[in-house]
């Protein structure tokens, strides 16, 4: 293992003391992890907060085998050590990384292929808001969903971290973007990010709105994190040969739908989860992002929308903020 600055034996981390509400997140001392074959050790400066962290805290989303039991799926900071066989990064390099867990801590280890350079001009706080959402959106909207320039994308939950990322990326790459959000303020924020139409789902039927703005054709790709009764409504809102990509089921994992619509329209309804996928799979997404999306970030054509920043020790406040549902964009922990 090649080291940069002296690395302490212990670090502060925020652990889940027991399944429950936000206050079960408690600071404690942990051993600093050692990077294994092909891994790097990052001195974490900031960590993103995501919905899967909340689910893990509640006991509903256990970490995959071999992953840290600490929450936290994305970090930014400096490389301080590299494991055997790791060649891309050197101590001192500024990176952001997708982790399978362990982000709520002063140090985190990750396979070198799952790290990316901090985009030019970005702060480490901004960089910590990138990996989880950009990996998720790129794979699900552009790889699984196959969104192309000139097509129409419907994004549910447009003011979330995933939503704000999907709106910007799809718009920058030439798609027409319709989004749903739960308030006039959130709809306005989505429009400012590049959405062509924002639908307040509390006041308007999104199916009717999609049909209206597409002259009855429907959306080519739908990114859904709701599930429940949205499944059948998505089938109504989708275009012929449409692709619906499920990435969460916040409105319920069990749904009733008319599958004749799926057949008649020749729809594809697919879905995925990112955390359990292999290091190699995530490395391929990272390479695609660096080639096709990182230049957009460097030019600030796409930027993470920052909601609020909380100290690491007050991670419980970040979880409260997320569960209140009033945030627009990303919630981040300051670890420095």
C-alpha positions in Angstrom: 0.0 0.0 0.0 1.4 3.4 -1.1 0.6 6.2 1.4 0.5 10.0 1.1 0.1 11.9 4.4 0.2 10.0 7.7 -3.1 8.1 8.1 -4.5 7.7 11.6 -5.6 4.4 13.0 -9.1 5.6 14.0 -11.7 7.9 12.4 -15.0 9.4 13.1 -18.0 7.8 11.4 -21.7 8.0 11.6 -23.3 4.5 12.2 -26.8 3.2 12.4 -27.1 2.2 16.1 -30.3 0.3 15.4 -33.1 0.4 12.8 -35.3 3.4 13.3 -35.7 7.2 12.9 -33.1 9.8 12.1 -31.8 9.9 15.7 -30.4 6.4 15.5 -27.6 7.9 13.4 -24.8 8.3 15.9 -21.1 9.3 15.6 -18.6 6.7 16.8 -14.9 5.8 16.4 -14.0 3.2 13.8 -10.8 1.7 12.4 -9.7 3.5 9.2 -10.2 0.9 6.4 -7.3 -0.4 4.4 -7.5 -0.4 0.6 -7.3 -3.9 -0.9 -6.4 -5.1 -4.3 -7.2 -2.4 -6.9 -8.7 -0.1 -4.2 -7.9 3.5 -3.1 -8.4 5.1 0.3 -10.1 8.5 0.2 -9.9 11.2 2.9 -13.5 12.1 2.7 -14.3 15.8 2.6 -18.0 15.6 1.7 -20.6 12.8 1.3 -23.9 12.8 -0.5 -27.1 11.8 1.2 -29.5 9.6 -0.8 -32.9 7.9 -0.4 -31.2 4.4 0.0 -29.4 5.7 3.1 -32.8 6.4 4.6 -34.0 3.0 3.7 -30.9 1.4 5.2 -31.3 3.4 8.4 -34.9 2.0 8.7 -33.6 -1.6 8.2 -35.2 -2.0 4.8 -32.1 -1.9 2.6 -29.2 -3.9 4.0 -25.7 -3.4 2.5 -24.5 -6.0 -0.1 -22.1 -8.7 1.1 -18.6 -7.4 1.8 -19.7 -3.7 1.9 -19.3 -1.4 4.9 -22.3 -1.4 7.3 -22.0 2.4 7.4 -24.4 4.4 5.2 -23.2 6.6 2.4 -23.0 5.8 -1.3 -21.0 8.7 -2.6 -18.0 10.7 -1.4 -15.5 13.3 -2.5 -12.0 14.0 -1.2 -8.3 13.3 -1.7 -6.7 9.9 -2.3 -4.4 9.2 0.6 -3.4 5.6 -0.1 -3.6 3.1 -2.9 -3.8 -0.7 -2.7 -1.8 -3.3 -4.5 -2.5 -3.2 -8.2 -4.2 0.2 -8.2 -2.6 2.3 -10.9 -4.8 5.2 -12.0 -4.7 7.4 -8.8 -1.9 8.7 -6.6 -2.0 10.2 -3.2 -3.1 13.8 -3.4 -5.5 13.3 -6.4 -8.9 14.9 -5.9 -11.7 12.4 -6.7 -15.4 11.7 -6.2 -16.5 8.1 -6.0 -19.4 5.7 -5.9 -19.2 3.5 -2.9 -21.2 0.4 -1.9 -21.4 1.9 1.6 -19.1 3.6 4.1 -19.5 7.2 3.0 -20.5 8.7 6.3 -17.0 8.7 7.6 -13.7 10.5 7.5 -12.1 7.8 5.3 -13.6 5.5 2.8 -12.2 2.9 0.4 -13.4 2.2 -3.1 -12.2 0.3 -6.2 -10.2 2.7 -8.3 -12.4 2.2 -11.3 -15.4 3.5 -9.4 -13.7 6.9 -8.8 -13.7 9.9 -11.1 -11.7 13.1 -11.2 -13.4 16.1 -9.5 -14.6 18.1 -12.5 -12.7 21.2 -13.4 -13.9 24.2 -11.3 -16.0 22.1 -8.9 -15.8 22.3 -5.1 -15.5 19.0 -3.2 -19.0 19.6 -1.8 -20.4 19.8 -5.4 -18.4 16.8 -6.4 -19.9 14.7 -3.6 -23.3 15.3 -5.1 -22.4 13.7 -8.4 -21.7 9.9 -8.3 -24.9 8.3 -7.1 -27.3 10.4 -9.1 -25.2 10.6 -12.3 -24.4 6.8 -12.3 -28.1 6.1 -11.8 -29.4 8.5 -14.4 -26.9 7.6 -17.0 -27.5 3.9 -16.7 -31.2 4.0 -16.5 -32.2 6.8 -18.8 -29.6 6.5 -21.5 -28.4 2.9 -21.3 -31.5 1.0 -20.2 -34.0 3.5 -21.5 -32.1 4.3 -24.6 -33.1 8.0 -24.7 -32.0 9.8 -27.9 -32.0 13.4 -29.0 -35.4 14.5 -30.2 -37.3 12.0 -28.0 -39.5 12.9 -25.0 -38.5 12.0 -21.5 -41.0 12.0 -18.6 -39.2 12.3 -15.2 -41.2 11.7 -12.0 -39.9 13.5 -8.9 -38.1 16.2 -10.9 -37.0 18.2 -7.9 -35.1 15.3 -6.3 -31.4 14.7 -6.8 -32.2 12.1 -9.4 -34.8 14.3 -11.0 -32.7 17.5 -11.2 -29.8 15.4 -12.8 -32.1 13.7 -15.3 -33.7 17.0 -16.4 -30.3 18.6 -17.0 -28.6 15.7 -18.8 -31.6 14.9 -21.0 -32.0 18.6 -21.9 -28.3 19.0 -22.6 -28.3 16.0 -24.9 -31.2 17.1 -27.0 -34.4 15.5 -25.5 -37.7 17.2 -24.7 -38.3 16.9 -21.0 -41.5 16.8 -19.0 -41.4 16.4 -15.3 -43.7 16.0 -12.3 -43.2 17.7 -8.9 -45.4 18.4 -5.9 -45.5 22.2 -5.6 -45.4 25.4 -7.7 -42.0 26.2 -6.3 -40.6 22.8 -7.3 -42.1 23.0 -10.8 -40.5 26.4 -11.3 -37.1 25.0 -10.2 -37.5 22.2 -12.7 -38.3 24.7 -15.5 -35.2 26.7 -14.7 -33.1 23.6 -14.9 -34.2 22.9 -18.5 -37.5 21.1 -18.3 -39.9 22.0 -21.1 -43.0 21.3 -19.1 -43.4 20.8 -15.3 -46.6 19.3 -14.0 -47.8 19.8 -10.4 -49.1 16.3 -9.8 -51.2 17.5 -6.8 -53.3 19.7 -9.2 -53.0 18.1 -12.6 -53.1 14.7 -14.2 -49.7 14.0 -15.6 -51.1 11.6 -18.2 -53.3 14.3 -19.7 -50.4 16.8 -19.6 -48.1 14.4 -21.4 -50.7 13.7 -24.1 -51.3 17.4 -24.5 -47.7 18.5 -25.0 -46.9 15.6 -27.3 -50.0 15.9 -29.5 -51.2 12.6 -28.2 -48.0 10.6 -28.9 -46.8 10.1 -25.3 -43.4 9.9 -23.8 -40.6 7.8 -25.3 -38.9 7.2 -22.0 -40.3 7.4 -18.4 -38.1 7.5 -15.4 -40.2 6.4 -12.4 -39.3 6.2 -8.7 -42.9 6.1 -7.5 -44.4 2.7 -8.6 -47.8 2.0 -7.1 -50.7 3.4 -9.1 -48.1 5.2 -11.3 -47.4 1.9 -13.1 -50.7 1.9 -15.0 -50.7 5.6 -15.5 -47.2 5.4 -17.0 -48.5 2.8 -19.5 -51.2 5.4 -20.5 -48.6 8.2 -20.8 -46.0 6.2 -22.8 -45.6 6.4 -26.5 -45.8 3.4 -28.8 -42.5 1.5 -28.3 -42.0 3.5 -25.1 -39.5 2.5 -22.4 -40.4 2.7 -18.7 -37.5 2.4 -16.3 -38.3 1.7 -12.6 -35.6 2.8 -10.1 -37.7 2.9 -6.8 -41.2 2.2 -5.5 -41.8 5.0 -3.0 -45.6 4.8 -3.8 -45.7 1.0 -3.3 -43.9 -2.1 -4.7 -47.2 -3.9 -5.6 -49.4 -2.6 -8.4 -52.3 -3.5 -10.6 -52.0 -2.7 -14.3 -53.6 -3.4 -17.6 -51.0 -5.4 -19.4 -52.9 -5.3 -22.7 -51.6 -1.7 -23.0 -48.0 -3.0 -22.6 -48.7 -5.4 -25.5 -50.6 -3.1 -27.8 -48.0 -0.3 -27.4 -45.1 -2.7 -27.5 -43.8 -1.1 -24.3 -40.6 -2.1 -22.4 -41.0 -1.9 -18.6 -37.6 -2.5 -17.0 -35.8 -1.5 -13.8 -32.6 -1.8 -11.9 -30.8 -1.2 -8.6 -27.3 0.1 -8.6 -25.8 -0.7 -5.2 -25.5 -4.6 -5.6 -24.0 -4.4 -9.1 -20.4 -5.5 -9.6 -17.3 -3.2 -9.4 -16.7 -4.0 -13.1 -20.2 -2.9 -14.1 -20.0 0.3 -12.1 -16.5 0.9 -13.7 -18.0 0.7 -17.1 -20.6 3.4 -16.2 -17.8 5.5 -14.7 -15.9 5.3 -18.0 -19.0 6.4 -20.0 -19.6 9.3 -17.7 -16.0 10.5 -17.9 -16.1 10.4 -21.7 -19.6 11.8 -22.3 -20.8 13.7 -19.2 -17.7 15.1 -17.4 -17.1 17.6 -20.3 -20.6 18.9 -19.8 -19.9 19.4 -16.1 -16.5 21.1 -16.8 -18.4 23.5 -19.0 -21.1 23.9 -16.3 -23.8 23.0 -18.9 -24.9 20.6 -16.2 -24.4 21.1 -12.4 -25.6 19.4 -9.3 -28.4 21.3 -7.6 -27.4 21.8 -4.0 -30.1 21.9 -1.3 -28.5 21.9 2.1 -25.2 21.0 3.7 -25.0 19.5 7.2 -22.0 18.5 9.4 -21.2 14.8 9.4 -22.0 14.5 13.1 -25.5 15.9 12.3 -26.4 13.4 9.6 -29.7 12.9 11.4 -30.7 16.4 10.4 -29.9 15.6 6.8 -32.2 12.5 7.0 -34.9 14.6 8.5 -34.6 17.1 5.7 -34.9 14.3 3.1 -37.9 12.7 4.8 -39.7 16.1 5.0 -39.7 16.0 1.2 -39.2 19.8 0.8 -35.6 19.6 -0.6 -34.8 20.6 -4.1 -31.6 18.8 -5.4 -28.9 17.2 -3.3 -28.3 17.1 0.5 -24.7 16.8 1.4 -22.6 16.1 4.5 -19.5 18.2 5.3 -16.9 15.8 6.6 -13.9 18.1 6.5 
